[in-house]
Amino acid sequence: MGPPESPTPQAENQQGRRKRLARRPRTRRCLLKGCEQRFHPRQAHQRYCSQVCRRAARKWSRHKAQERYRETTAGQQKRNDQSRRYRERVKSRKPTAPDADNETARVITSEKFFRSFLRPARLLRGIHPPAAKSVAALLLARLPARDGARPRKGAPLEASADLSRRY
């Protein structure tokens, strides 16, 4: 096979075409459960949206591997040995000294210590003690005097107790 009849330079043939840009993988979801947000992967096989998700996935993977290993007889044996060694360590520890309850109590005698907690006398003048209320008034405050009867709107608390005594 020979050369074409009308040889044209390659630049002339390719003049109307645009150069293709490198393809980026399409958006995908993060494979970490709970995240699952959409992201543009920087590499073709990128599975997780961020470094945080990658760390979490690695942690979960190690946890699952441990779980599977502990189900095997070798894993159970190793775990039992660990537990036995721990129990021996706890037994060999020195007992802690009991706390001394016979220490003398510390008494604060300085008046300056309590002064910051006291209110000035001018503030105490405005405080009035609450009015004394009977026990029945407090207990029966929300109960109607009898079936279908309710205290009138705005009636004092004692009045409702009086009604309940009357009937």
SEKE-893837 format. One record per residue (C-alpha): x, y negated, z; residue in three letters. Coordinates in Angstrom, 1 decimal. Each point is the difference from the previous one (the first is absolute). Layout:
<zazas>
<<X Y Z> ALA>
...
</zazas>
This chain:
<zazas>
<<0.0 0.0 0.0> MET>
<<1.5 -3.3 -1.0> GLY>
<<-0.3 -3.6 1.2> PRO>
<<-3.4 -1.8 -0.4> PRO>
<<-0.6 -1.9 -3.3> GLU>
<<-0.3 -3.4 1.6> SER>
<<2.3 -0.1 3.0> PRO>
<<-1.0 -2.8 2.4> THR>
<<1.8 -0.9 3.1> PRO>
<<-1.5 1.3 3.3> GLN>
<<-0.4 -3.6 1.4> ALA>
<<-2.4 -0.8 -2.9> GLU>
<<-2.1 3.1 0.7> ASN>
<<-0.3 -0.7 3.8> GLN>
<<-0.6 -3.7 -0.3> GLN>
<<-3.7 0.0 0.8> GLY>
<<0.2 2.4 2.9> ARG>
<<0.5 -1.0 3.6> ARG>
<<2.5 1.9 2.2> LYS>
<<-1.8 2.3 2.4> ARG>
<<0.5 -0.8 3.7> LEU>
<<1.0 2.7 2.4> ALA>
<<-3.2 1.8 1.3> ARG>
<<-0.9 -0.3 3.6> ARG>
<<-2.0 2.8 1.7> PRO>
<<-3.7 -1.0 0.5> ARG>
<<-1.3 -0.9 3.5> THR>
<<-0.7 2.8 2.3> ARG>
<<-1.2 0.6 3.6> ARG>
<<2.4 0.4 2.9> CYS>
<<-0.1 3.7 1.0> LEU>
<<0.1 -0.7 3.8> LEU>
<<-3.3 0.7 1.6> LYS>
<<-1.6 -3.1 1.4> GLY>
<<1.9 -2.4 -2.3> CYS>
<<-1.0 1.1 -3.5> GLU>
<<0.5 -3.5 -1.4> GLN>
<<0.8 -0.6 -3.7> ARG>
<<3.5 -0.9 -0.9> PHE>
<<2.3 -0.3 -3.0> HIS>
<<2.8 2.6 0.4> PRO>
<<3.5 -1.1 -0.8> ARG>
<<1.0 3.5 -0.9> GLN>
<<-2.0 2.7 -1.8> ALA>
<<-0.3 2.4 2.9> HIS>
<<-0.5 -2.6 2.8> GLN>
<<-2.8 1.3 2.3> ARG>
<<-0.2 -2.6 2.8> TYR>
<<-0.7 -3.7 -0.2> CYS>
<<2.6 -1.2 2.5> SER>
<<2.9 0.9 2.2> GLN>
<<-2.4 0.2 3.0> VAL>
<<-2.2 2.6 -1.7> CYS>
<<3.1 2.0 -1.0> ARG>
<<1.2 0.1 3.6> ARG>
<<-3.5 1.0 1.2> ALA>
<<-0.2 2.8 -2.6> ALA>
<<3.5 1.3 1.0> ARG>
<<-1.1 0.0 3.7> LYS>
<<-3.2 1.9 -0.8> TRP>
<<2.0 2.5 -2.2> SER>
<<2.4 0.7 2.9> ARG>
<<-2.9 0.4 2.4> HIS>
<<-1.7 2.5 -2.3> LYS>
<<3.3 1.9 -0.5> ALA>
<<0.4 0.3 3.8> GLN>
<<-3.6 1.2 0.3> GLU>
<<0.6 2.7 -2.5> ARG>
<<3.3 1.0 1.6> TYR>
<<-1.5 0.3 3.4> ARG>
<<-2.6 2.5 -1.3> GLU>
<<2.8 2.4 -0.9> THR>
<<1.3 2.5 2.5> THR>
<<3.5 -1.6 0.0> ALA>
<<-1.5 -3.5 0.6> GLY>
<<-2.1 1.3 2.9> GLN>
<<3.0 1.7 1.5> GLN>
<<2.1 -3.1 -0.2> LYS>
<<-2.9 -2.1 1.6> ARG>
<<-0.4 2.5 2.8> ASN>
<<3.8 -0.2 0.7> ASP>
<<-0.2 -3.8 0.1> GLN>
<<-2.9 0.1 2.4> SER>
<<1.9 2.4 2.3> ARG>
<<3.1 -2.1 0.0> ARG>
<<-2.0 -3.1 0.9> TYR>
<<-1.7 1.8 2.9> ARG>
<<3.4 1.1 1.3> GLU>
<<1.3 -3.6 -0.2> ARG>
<<-3.0 -1.3 1.9> VAL>
<<0.5 2.5 2.8> LYS>
<<3.7 -0.8 0.3> SER>
<<-0.7 -3.7 0.5> ARG>
<<0.5 -1.5 3.4> LYS>
<<-3.2 -0.7 1.8> PRO>
<<-0.7 -3.7 0.2> THR>
<<0.2 -1.7 3.4> ALA>
<<-3.4 -0.8 1.5> PRO>
<<-0.9 -3.7 0.2> ASP>
<<0.5 -1.5 3.4> ALA>
<<-3.4 -1.0 1.3> ASP>
<<1.4 -1.1 3.3> ASN>
<<1.5 -3.3 -1.3> GLU>
<<-1.1 -3.1 1.8> THR>
<<-2.6 -2.1 -1.8> ALA>
<<1.2 -3.2 -1.6> ARG>
<<-1.9 -3.0 1.4> VAL>
<<0.0 -3.3 -1.7> ILE>
<<0.0 -2.7 2.7> THR>
<<0.6 -3.1 -2.1> SER>
<<-3.0 -2.4 -0.4> GLU>
<<1.5 -1.3 -3.2> LYS>
<<-0.6 3.3 -1.7> PHE>
<<-3.8 -0.1 0.5> PHE>
<<-0.3 -3.7 -0.7> ARG>
<<-0.1 0.5 -3.8> SER>
<<-3.0 2.3 0.4> PHE>
<<-2.1 -2.5 2.0> LEU>
<<-2.5 -2.5 -1.6> ARG>
<<0.0 -3.6 1.1> PRO>
<<-2.7 -1.0 2.4> ALA>
<<-1.7 -2.4 -2.5> ARG>
<<-0.7 3.0 -2.3> LEU>
<<-1.5 2.1 2.8> LEU>
<<-2.6 -2.6 0.9> ARG>
<<-1.9 0.6 -3.3> GLY>
<<-0.3 3.7 0.6> ILE>
<<-3.3 1.0 1.7> HIS>
<<-0.7 3.5 1.3> PRO>
<<-2.6 1.9 -2.0> PRO>
<<-3.6 0.2 1.4> ALA>
<<-0.7 3.2 2.0> ALA>
<<-2.2 2.4 -1.8> LYS>
<<-1.8 3.0 1.4> SER>
<<1.1 3.5 -1.0> VAL>
<<-3.6 0.7 -1.3> ALA>
<<0.3 -3.1 -2.3> ALA>
<<3.2 1.3 -1.5> LEU>
<<-1.2 3.6 -0.4> LEU>
<<-3.5 -0.8 -1.3> LEU>
<<1.0 -3.0 -2.2> ALA>
<<-0.5 1.8 -3.3> ARG>
<<-3.1 2.1 1.0> LEU>
<<-3.5 -1.2 -0.6> PRO>
<<-2.2 -0.5 3.1> ALA>
<<-2.3 2.8 -1.2> ARG>
<<-1.0 1.6 -3.3> ASP>
<<-0.6 -2.7 -2.6> GLY>
<<0.9 -2.9 2.3> ALA>
<<3.0 -2.1 -0.5> ARG>
<<1.2 -3.1 1.9> PRO>
<<-0.8 -3.2 -1.8> ARG>
<<2.7 -1.6 -2.2> LYS>
<<2.5 -2.0 2.1> GLY>
<<-1.2 1.5 3.3> ALA>
<<2.8 0.1 2.7> PRO>
<<1.5 3.3 0.9> LEU>
<<-1.5 0.1 3.5> GLU>
<<-3.5 -0.4 -1.5> ALA>
<<0.2 3.2 -1.9> SER>
<<1.1 1.8 3.2> ALA>
<<-2.9 -1.5 1.9> ASP>
<<-2.4 1.3 -2.7> LEU>
<<1.4 3.5 0.3> SER>
<<-0.5 0.0 3.8> ARG>
<<-3.5 -1.3 -0.3> ARG>
<<-1.2 2.9 -2.2> TYR>
</zazas>
